[in-house]
Each structure stands twice: as structure tokens, then as C-alpha cells.
Amino acid sequence: MREFNKRNIDKFYEEMEEEYIAVLREELLEKGYRNAGITMTKIFYENGSREYTVRLHHKKMCKLGEREREILLDELSQVKFADSECKLYLKFL
């Protein structure tokens, strides 16, 4: 029974992760970053909490100045992950 619950929880989080990436990809497209790369790394803790690091990469992002990168990260950080209890870090590759 416990394994069944874990699978349900994992499936639930997978759906949230996919939705987050889809919305983030849409935001990037609107900002002119077509085909931007998005890599999500997950850490699962024994207490059930989760932590995500999302790395973004695109040729145009490499050419941004420090301030422009900060502004872009601030704008993209408005895209929220469905579980607000999860830690999420957004970075450039």
C-alpha cells in the first residue's frame, strides 16, 4: 500500500513539474528565447520535501549583461511551482 501511495505522489509531482516547465517555456518564447533549453534537477529528502534547480540556456542569454540577466531571472521567477513548499532555484547554465 505504501508503494502505491509513493507512486501516486511521484506521478502528482511529475505532472506539476511538466506544467511548470511548459509555462516557463511559454514565458521564454514570449521573451524571444525560442528553443531555450530547460534542465530540471530534483533532490528528494527523507522527510518528503523536494528541491529543484532549474537551469536555462540559450545563445542569446549568454550575451546578456549581468543586470539584464538579473532582470530576466526576476521576471521568470514569477512563474510559480504548484507546490509552494518546494524550494526552487532558477539559474543560467
C-alpha positions in Angstrom: 0.0 0.0 0.0 2.8 2.4 0.9 4.5 1.8 -2.6 1.1 2.6 -4.2 0.9 5.9 -2.4 4.5 6.8 -3.3 3.8 6.2 -6.9 0.7 8.4 -6.8 2.7 11.2 -5.1 5.5 10.8 -7.7 3.0 10.9 -10.5 1.4 14.0 -9.0 4.7 15.8 -8.8 5.7 14.7 -12.3 2.6 16.5 -13.6 3.4 19.6 -11.6 6.9 19.6 -13.0 5.7 19.2 -16.6 3.2 22.0 -16.1 5.9 24.3 -14.6 8.3 23.7 -17.5 5.6 24.2 -20.1 4.6 27.6 -18.6 8.3 28.6 -18.2 8.9 27.6 -21.8 6.0 29.7 -22.9 7.3 32.7 -21.0 10.7 32.3 -22.6 9.2 32.1 -26.0 7.3 35.3 -25.4 10.6 37.0 -24.4 12.3 35.9 -27.6 14.1 32.8 -26.4 12.7 30.3 -28.8 14.0 26.7 -28.3 15.6 27.7 -24.9 17.0 24.7 -23.0 15.4 24.0 -19.6 17.0 21.4 -17.3 15.4 20.5 -14.0 17.3 18.7 -11.3 15.4 17.2 -8.4 16.5 16.4 -4.9 14.2 14.2 -2.7 14.7 14.4 1.1 13.7 11.6 3.5 11.1 13.9 5.1 9.3 14.0 1.8 10.3 17.5 0.8 11.7 18.3 -2.6 14.2 20.8 -4.0 14.5 21.8 -7.7 17.2 23.5 -9.6 16.1 24.8 -13.0 18.9 25.8 -15.4 18.2 27.8 -18.5 20.4 28.0 -21.6 20.0 29.9 -24.9 22.6 31.5 -27.1 21.1 35.0 -26.5 21.2 34.5 -22.8 25.0 34.1 -22.9 25.2 37.6 -24.4 23.2 39.3 -21.7 24.9 41.6 -19.2 24.8 40.9 -15.5 21.9 43.4 -14.9 19.9 42.0 -17.9 20.3 38.5 -16.6 19.1 39.5 -13.1 16.0 41.2 -14.6 15.3 38.1 -16.7 15.6 35.8 -13.7 13.3 38.1 -11.7 10.7 38.1 -14.4 10.9 34.3 -14.8 10.7 33.7 -11.1 7.1 35.0 -11.3 6.3 31.6 -12.8 5.4 29.6 -9.6 5.7 25.9 -9.0 2.4 24.4 -7.9 3.7 23.3 -4.5 4.9 26.4 -2.8 6.6 24.3 -0.1 9.2 23.1 -2.6 12.4 25.0 -2.9 13.1 26.1 -6.4 16.3 27.7 -7.7 16.3 29.3 -11.2 19.8 29.7 -12.8 21.6 30.2 -16.1 23.7 27.3 -17.4 
